[in-house]
Amino acid sequence: MIEVFVESIRVNMANYKRVVMLKEKGSSRYLPIWIGHFEADAIAIPMQKVPVSRPLTHDLLRETIKTLGAVLEKVVINDLADETFFAKLILDKAGEALEVDARPSDAIALAIRAEVPIFVEDKVIDTAGMVFDGEEEGEKEDKPGEREESVPIDEEKLSVFRQFINTLDIDDLEKGGESKQ
């Protein structure tokens, strides 16, 4: 598995569709995941530390997990099928490992609130990850146990993402930071 962080949420100004850009730690590879407007807000609100008067859905979920005696350890984007991403919440309850299926947007929103790491399975980022022109894949920091070579990206499968990203108005976007560990 590869650890990532939310680099930004980008908006296509032509159709207002959103994409969350996950960036591989120590690399220039990104994983774009299309999300809805409300899902984008659910991720952006805690990243920007916007105060809310009442708990939002993901705040409620975080507190419910805690109240039930479990701890969210991490979230994993674990599959990609028919252009749909899948995720899991990895919980620990009294030493018992629990996995809960989730939409990636919900898993990311919860991870940011709980300040836990976000991971992507190798097969997912190898299939859908991308490096943008002008960024070097070789910028990766040398750390023990990290992958040393990248797997070629299937450009044909990613054409829908590339077309979308090429329509984005990058100048209007505020960037988020890495989630705390």
Secondary structure, DSSP 8 states (H G I E B T S, - for coil): -EEEEEEEEEE-TTT--EEEEEEETTSSEEEEEEE-HHHHHHHHHHHTT---SS--HHHHHHHHHHHTT-EEEEEEEEEEETTEEEEEEEEEETTEEEEEEE-HHHHHHHHHHHT--EEE-HHHHHHH-EE-TT--GGG----TT---S-----TTTTHHHHHHHHT--GGG--B------
